């Protein structure tokens, strides 16, 4: 058993996925800070964004951008560093890397190549939204972002008979469209929308889909990052 006052572990050899705050910079563990400080390289989606966290916690490890736009180009470079026994930490812009971001592909490729992979647990936006939704939490399905075009209708139709609570991520640009599409395919379900979790303007909006659509339509410009939690088919009660 590890004692409560044990020193946080340094970054191990191989690849370490490190969860970082989803908004409030204080929501980071001592272990995550120690691992990031001792890493030979930190992979991140946006170096400008990650530098804000690094300045806050005095982390000086070098950064390298890694995302969907340069995934193919970066993979050989990263695998080469792993072969050289580099201690590499992977972070996302917010929350746990590998969830709805290209970190999942990197982790798979590193494992397939025989390198060790570990993780430092921490914040995850969809779990935060689920527990605050007021909807059933015993069984749920996380769907990430819906397809923008191809496959969108098929995915929505597949969710129409889903009895578990449904969790989606969405950007402000497609947020209202997604709510309307959910209404069209799933009916006027109960829903809880989480916006800007742990940030200054954190908000939970609860009601049925018609009510929530009306609330956000009345505001004009839609801002923030969203988690949408929808009642499963046959779920009882209001969130």
C-alpha positions, -999 to 999 in steps of 0.1 A, spaced: 0 0 0 13 35 -9 13 58 21 -7 91 19 25 112 21 44 93 -6 63 115 -31 46 117 -65 62 95 -90 83 109 -118 75 103 -154 82 66 -163 99 55 -195 75 51 -224 43 69 -229 22 84 -201 -12 98 -207 -17 126 -182 -52 140 -173 -52 178 -170 -79 203 -159 -111 207 -180 -112 243 -170 -101 253 -135 -63 251 -134 -64 240 -97 -79 207 -107 -46 189 -113 -30 163 -91 4 164 -75 13 133 -94 3 149 -127 26 179 -120 55 157 -110 52 135 -142 50 165 -165 80 182 -148 101 151 -152 90 143 -188 116 145 -216 88 157 -239 52 167 -235 29 161 -265 -1 184 -266 -29 195 -290 -20 232 -288 12 244 -273 -2 279 -267 -30 264 -246 -7 239 -227 18 267 -219 -9 284 -197 -10 253 -175 28 250 -175 33 285 -164 8 281 -136 26 251 -122 62 259 -131 66 231 -156 95 236 -181 96 204 -201 97 208 -239 64 207 -258 56 192 -292 22 197 -309 3 165 -317 -32 163 -332 -54 152 -360 -38 177 -384 -2 163 -381 -8 128 -367 8 109 -396 38 131 -397 44 130 -359 40 93 -353 74 82 -367 91 110 -348 74 100 -315 81 63 -319 118 71 -326 120 90 -293 103 61 -275 130 37 -289 156 61 -275 140 55 -240 125 90 -238 99 97 -211 70 111 -231 38 126 -215 7 131 -235 -19 157 -226 -51 170 -243 -63 206 -242 -87 196 -214 -93 164 -194 -81 129 -201 -62 124 -234 -74 96 -256 -111 105 -253 -125 120 -285 -90 130 -296 -61 115 -315 -42 105 -284 -61 72 -286 -43 64 -319 -9 73 -305 -15 50 -274 -25 21 -297 5 26 -319 29 28 -290 14 -4 -274 15 -22 -308 52 -12 -311 60 -29 -278 64 3 -257 50 6 -222 19 29 -216 6 42 -184 -18 69 -173 -22 95 -146 -60 97 -138 -79 129 -134 -107 151 -148 -130 139 -176 -157 163 -188 -184 137 -196 -182 121 -162 -185 155 -145 -216 163 -167 -232 129 -161 -231 131 -123 -245 166 -123 -272 159 -149 -298 144 -125 -303 116 -151 -297 79 -144 -259 71 -139 -259 34 -134 -258 26 -171 -248 51 -198 -232 53 -233 -206 79 -243 -209 88 -280 -183 116 -282 -190 139 -312 -216 129 -336 -205 127 -373 -209 160 -390 -224 146 -422 -217 110 -434 -232 86 -409 -249 112 -387 -284 101 -395 -275 64 -390 -259 72 -356 -289 92 -344 -313 64 -355 -292 39 -336 -296 60 -305 -334 62 -307 -339 29 -289 -310 32 -265 -322 27 -230 -291 39 -213 -283 76 -206 -266 91 -237 -236 115 -234 -224 136 -263 -197 163 -268 -205 193 -290 -189 225 -302 -208 258 -300 -211 259 -338 -232 228 -341 -248 228 -306 -283 239 -316 -283 217 -347 -274 187 -326 -302 195 -301 -327 198 -329 -315 165 -345 -318 148 -312 -354 160 -309 -362 149 -344 -348 113 -339 -353 107 -302 -384 127 -294 -388 153 -266 -365 136 -242 -352 150 -209 -318 165 -213 -291 182 -193 -266 205 -210 -233 213 -193 -214 244 -205 -179 255 -196 -175 230 -168 -153 241 -138 -148 275 -155 -160 309 -143 -193 307 -163 -200 270 -156 -237 262 -163 -261 233 -162 -293 237 -181 -320 210 -175 -354 203 -190 -368 186 -221 -353 191 -255 -379 217 -265 -373 237 -234 -335 236 -236 -336 245 -274 -358 275 -266 -335 287 -238 -304 287 -260 -322 300 -291 -332 331 -271 -296 339 -262 -284 346 -297 -247 338 -299 -238 304 -285 -205 303 -266 -185 276 -248 -179 239 -250 -208 216 -243 -216 181 -229 -251 170 -237 -266 143 -215 -298 128 -228 -323 104 -211 -324 69 -225 -355 55 -240 -381 49 -213 -363 68 -186 -386 83 -160 -386 117 -143 -370 150 -150 -333 159 -145 
